[in-house]
């Protein structure tokens, strides 16, 4: 048991020797002989109290960490300014001062820079990227500030078309702007202004009603007896005609009366003419036998 305890104490002592850089050998020079650290010679520098190093690993560079590998006895040098960040630059100044500027930077105000923290890969992106496949992105440096503008990729410059873009594929297609989806109108676009004129379904027939149904004109005849604009005509079988009156309802009053009156007037005129002829035949004025003699105004019967 005592041996085991002694061995344990010696092991702890050796561990302390190899991990405390073998200090205080001036008190016990044998410390340098017992170490397994190959970076030391096993001799003690009594003036400094340190064991003599096998190698002088100081390279005189303030930007390197100088050390010795105790297992193989070789000098090991590592950067003094290493922060372990893949997205930073490890910079050591001449005086040994460390600086760590970002690895990914851009001097262009229209470009964003980023760094992958896992790989240190730099990624550059457009400041004005709206992540749309349907626009062209433009960036302009104005006084050190980015000014963005966006132009639709499907713009065709035609004021009478609708420019449509597929937001997934970026494909473009164009549709007529003034289509009102009504087959009974004539759609016209003039400089971007839409006109919707109803189709003319008039058939020039007063006795029919014409309408547009699904882009085609359909005419329906008006009921018989509907009045027309042409005089006293009415609709008969879809056409304007004079109305027919049954014989039982006909009346010759006005036309017959005018005929009788006309006959009476003609008869009276005839009687007057006959009477005048008779009178001129049996009565002559006295003194009017000769054409040269002057008539005295006295009539006599012959």
C-alpha positions, 0 to 999 in steps of 0.5 A, a space after each residue: 500500500 505504501 508503494 502504491 501511494 509513493 508511485 501515485 505521488 511520483 506520478 503527480 510530481 512528474 505531471 506538475 513538472 511537465 505542466 509548470 514548465 519545470 520551474 524552481 529547478 534551482 531548489 531541486 536540479 533533479 526536476 529537469 532530469 525527471 521530466 519527459 518533456 522533450 523540449 528541455 535538455 534535463 539540465 537546470 539553469 540555477 540562475 533562472 531556476 528554469 531548465 534549459 530548453 533544447 530549442 530556442 523557438 522564438 522566431 522574433 515575429 510578434 505575429 506568431 505564437 512560439 511553442 515547443 511540442 513536448 512529445 516530439 521536441 519540435 518548435 510549433 508556430 501558430 498565428 497570433 491573430 486567429 479568431 476562428 471566424 471563417 468570415 473575418 480576415 485575421 490581420 496582424 500589424 507589425 507591432 503584433 496588434 490584431 485586427 479582424 475586418 470582415 472577409 466579404 465587403 463591397 465598395 458598391 452601394 448597389 451590392 450587398 455582401 454576406 458570408 456563410 458562417 459555416 464555409 466562409 463563402 462570400 455571397 454578393 446580391 443586388 440591393 434592389 433585388 425584389 426577388 421577382 422574375 417579372 421585373 428588371 432591377 436597376 440600381 443607381 448610386 445617388 450621393 452614396 445611396 442606392 436608388 432602385 427602379 423596376 421595369 416589368 419584363 413583359 412590357 410591350 409598349 402597346 397601350 391597348 394590351 394587358 401585359 401578364 407575367 407568370 410569377 413562377 416561370 417569368 413567361 409573358 403573354 398579352 391580352 386585348 385590354 378592352 375585351 369586356 367579355 360581352 359578345 354583343 358589343 364591338 370592342 375598340 381600343 384607341 390610344 388606350 381608351 376603350 369603346 364598347 359599341 353594341 352590335 346593330 341588330 336592326 332589320 329595318 322591320 317595324 314589326 319585329 323586335 331584334 336583340 343580340 344573344 351570344 353574339 348573334 342577332 335574333 328577331 321576334 315578330 310583334 303581335 298582329 295589330 301593333 301600330 306601325 309608323 307608316 300612316 295607319 298601317 298595323 303589323 300583320 304576320 310580321 309586316 306593316 299592312 293596311 288593316 282589312 275591314 269586314 264587309 259587315 263593318 264597311 260604311 259607304 256614308 261619306 263616299 256615297 254622300 259625296 257622290 250624290 252631291 256631285 251628281 246633283 251639282 252637275 244636273 243643276 248646271 246642265 239645267 241652267 245651260 239648257 234654260 240659257 240656250 232656250 232663252 237665247 233662241 226665243 228672245 232677241 233685242 229690238 232694233 238688232 236685226 242688222 249688225 250695223 243698227 244700234 240696239 235700243 235695249 227693247 226685246 221682242 219675242 220672235 
